[in-house]
Amino acid sequence: MIAIGLDGYRYGWVAVTLDGDRHAIDFIPDISWLATQRFTRAAIDIPIGLSADGTRACDLEARMLLRPHTSRVFTGARRWLWTEFRYPDEFAQANRAAAERGQPRASLQLWHLGSKIMEVDVFVRAHRDLDVREAHPELVFLRLNGGRPLRSKRSAEGLRLRRELIRARGIVLVDEWVDRARIGTGAKADDVLDACACALAARDPGGCLPPGEQPPDEHGLPMRIWY
């Protein structure tokens, strides 16, 4: 089993590889890097499988599990937002179009994820032979913490606990990686920790939301979140 976990940051992606006792981290500019790697399964913190109106059962179930921290799950990703409108310049126009369609507005935070969402969407549709799954780090950390909610990853206590949970799962280089990320990569501590969580979701998945088979999106991609 070779597992890869990926989390986006300003300049690309943090990629953590777990290959038996060999653990590695890479800071990569784009997702096409995955096509050059040998791996069994990859998990990435980005929506895969998009509904036409932005409503997905997996997002709603994830928000329920993470209560009271429902805002940790973004909702509303739709392909047409970023195929019919240019990002980042046409945010207002896209939301006017959403209102005309009777759909909810996209948050500014979601809008700025558009380039990465579409980058992954194009990649997974072109590489259906690769096992690339959607994951959510906060669901992984919730599972690792025995179902108890964690403090924000922006807080010192939240970061400390996430590091401990990662180390307890055998990723002992996590502190070294966090230090490395701070020197010249542009990635933050939580980006590294989230990539580690995604790698664990790929290597040792605890389940997915929703469980069982679900209808795919219009391009045949599953709308599921693994953790």
Secondary structure, 3 states (H helix, E strand, C coil): CEEEEEEEECCEEEEEEEECCEEEEEEECCHHHHHHCCCCEEEECCCCCCCCCCCCHHHHHHHHHCCCCHHHCCCCCCHHHHHCCCCCCCHHHHHHHHHHCCCCCCCHHHHHCHHHHHHHHHHHHHCCCCCEEEECHHHHHHHHCCCCCCCCCCCHHHHHHHHHHHHHCCCCCHHHHHHHHHCCCCCCHHHHHHHHHHHHHHHCCCCEECCCCCCCCCCCCCCCEEC
